[in-house]
Amino acid sequence: MPALLRRVATTIEELGQVEVYDLIMHNEVTDDGTDWPSITVYFDYTNVDEPEEDAPEENKPGVT
């Protein structure tokens, strides 16, 4: 398991700017009946030029 976690972390770092939404750990069974640990990562690439959705709304004109 530690090797799998290190590999997943390295792979995510290599992707660059991403937002990870979820990690799902599970075991798959191979053809010979052996448990094979697996991790599914759900992510999206982030655009550094876009403001974050939760960022404060600065510099917006006030309502008059």
C-alpha positions in Angstrom: 0.0 0.0 0.0 2.8 2.6 0.8 4.3 2.1 -2.7 0.8 2.6 -4.3 0.3 5.8 -2.3 3.7 7.2 -3.3 3.1 6.4 -6.9 -0.3 8.1 -6.8 1.2 11.2 -5.1 4.0 11.4 -7.7 1.6 11.0 -10.6 -0.7 13.8 -9.2 2.3 16.1 -8.8 3.4 15.4 -12.4 0.0 16.5 -13.7 0.7 20.1 -12.6 -2.1 22.4 -11.4 -5.0 20.1 -10.7 -7.9 20.1 -8.2 -8.5 16.6 -6.7 -12.1 16.0 -6.0 -12.0 12.5 -4.7 -9.7 9.4 -4.1 -11.3 6.0 -3.9 -9.3 3.1 -2.6 -10.4 -0.4 -3.3 -9.1 -3.9 -4.1 -9.5 -5.6 -7.4 -9.3 -9.4 -7.8 -6.8 -10.6 -10.4 -7.4 -13.6 -12.6 -5.5 -15.8 -10.1 -7.6 -14.6 -7.2 -5.1 -12.3 -5.7 -6.2 -8.9 -4.2 -4.7 -6.0 -6.0 -5.0 -2.6 -4.3 -6.2 0.2 -6.5 -6.9 3.9 -6.3 -9.1 5.9 -8.5 -8.4 9.7 -8.6 -11.1 12.1 -9.7 -9.6 15.5 -10.7 -9.8 18.4 -13.0 -7.1 20.7 -14.4 -7.2 24.2 -12.9 -6.7 27.3 -14.9 -4.3 29.7 -13.0 -5.8 32.6 -15.0 -9.3 32.1 -13.7 -10.2 33.5 -10.2 -11.3 30.9 -7.7 -15.1 30.6 -7.3 -14.9 31.2 -3.5 -12.6 34.2 -3.9 -13.9 37.5 -2.4 -15.6 39.7 -4.9 -13.1 42.5 -4.9 -13.1 45.3 -7.5 -16.7 44.8 -8.5 -18.7 48.0 -8.9 -21.2 48.6 -6.2 -24.9 48.8 -6.7 -26.1 52.4 -6.8 
